[in-house]
């Protein structure tokens, strides 16, 4: 049984009469202990999908799904209280901006211990011991003295390590990392990624890595889903996704990477930007930006269909042989 | 923390100096002089007038009078009232506790009601409760104090007979003054009936005086909470699985307290400066009534001393607020070092 089984997830904002779908037809299956990537430009709906999964969206978001299972729990059938009980204990999340994600008015130690106190019956000294152990495991130097530190006294990288320590405090089965390194310096990014993967291997938790940075995910995730305008457009093992992309959008993401270009050659940007939920074109949402678009793409929305070792949402998937260009 | 408080205290020196000048100038800017008001409507012949001015030292150059006053302040002597001949400090100390008692209860009432109302209005933004609370607070804020006070007196004292109309306590009780706070003194004297009477007298003026601070606190709490509830660390706190109560009242409220404490401090300062209207309506023997009387009599020493002492009290409240900032937010505490 997969740890996470999502089928047909849909998140609407706005009036009931004119709903704006931030996410629709979102499918995701994640095995116990697997590492999965989720990529897409900003505005593609990946963060909204993850927040919907956690149950952290505000009351103005309407969530529906054919299936939303975590382990043997049907998340849609659970009470609010029961779902909250899962957060921080079974499923945890690390956010993009680590400095803003820590409460400035509480010490680091208190913020870690708070999660433990919420979910486990543990004495004060035992909680403190666990917090210290967690800080040590996320590679914070002089962890004993850091317990009493305030968030503003730590760097961004250190804050993200603390956030990871908080997320792992109750040994969750799933960790969602939403752009965990985007706000950090390049030198620190690699350290945090290394730490996440190392912890994933040691604890055996599943890791859902959300990023706009395809190479970052290519190095780490076994399988990757690509999101565009609220929908998954391609899903397959990361190695073949990068080597032989079938969806034009995946191909465009890869072509836009600077390292794929020779010196002096002009970088290939994807023209235009992701359409907002209210302004999505008819047919395939990508067709106005797609160099391979044909008349049918503007009329008929493609479905996500099985394709080789994964699936793709395109009427005219690219020929794998031509992909390396 | 001691260094933080010390640095704030040092900043007070120029403030206090400015206050003495202002208090001195304000007292003398009022037209007329003490001699004229003492003599009443029948007037006084010029020679006698000049002699009395000389006797009171009012014929000296203003600069000399100011330096004389400043010298007195420096040595802790605020002079004597021209009317009662009693030391200004002594008079102040008898009326100040009445004002403090009223203000503290009024602010406590404003916080006890305003804070939860603001929090709930923010959490239930756009709900009927939010709309009702914000409309009521705007009404309370806009209501003239003298009108609001009279309205409550008419309803609760005259019509329903629930509360007394004026004063601090029934005349039949004789409570030995220890602190000057009747609620405390009656408890020290172990006189339950007197305590009840003092409390009974306090309720209505405290509500009248607390209405505007209540409205300000409720609105400020709401807007500060709305901002904090959008913060990343609130989402992160929810992601830990914490209960809504803990997220709202521990994490969000703690972060929203800085602006709220600011308005509480400002409100307290204003009330200490003499809730002139409220004290007049309820015949409350406090600083406000005392100063108004001094203005009427052109009692320069009382005005100079009284304004300075009240300003000093306001400054102390502000200092307390600064210290509270540091306690509430570690970033402010560390930046002050």
Interface residues (C-beta under 8 A of the other chain):
Chain A: X54 X56 X84 X85 X86 X87 X88 X89 X92 X93 X95 X97 X100 X101 X102 X103 X104 X105 X106 X114 X115 X118 X119 X150 X152 X153 X163 X166 X167
Chain B: X231 X232 X233 X235 X236 X237 X238 X239 X240 X241 X242 X243 X251 X254 X255 X328 X329 X330 X331 X334
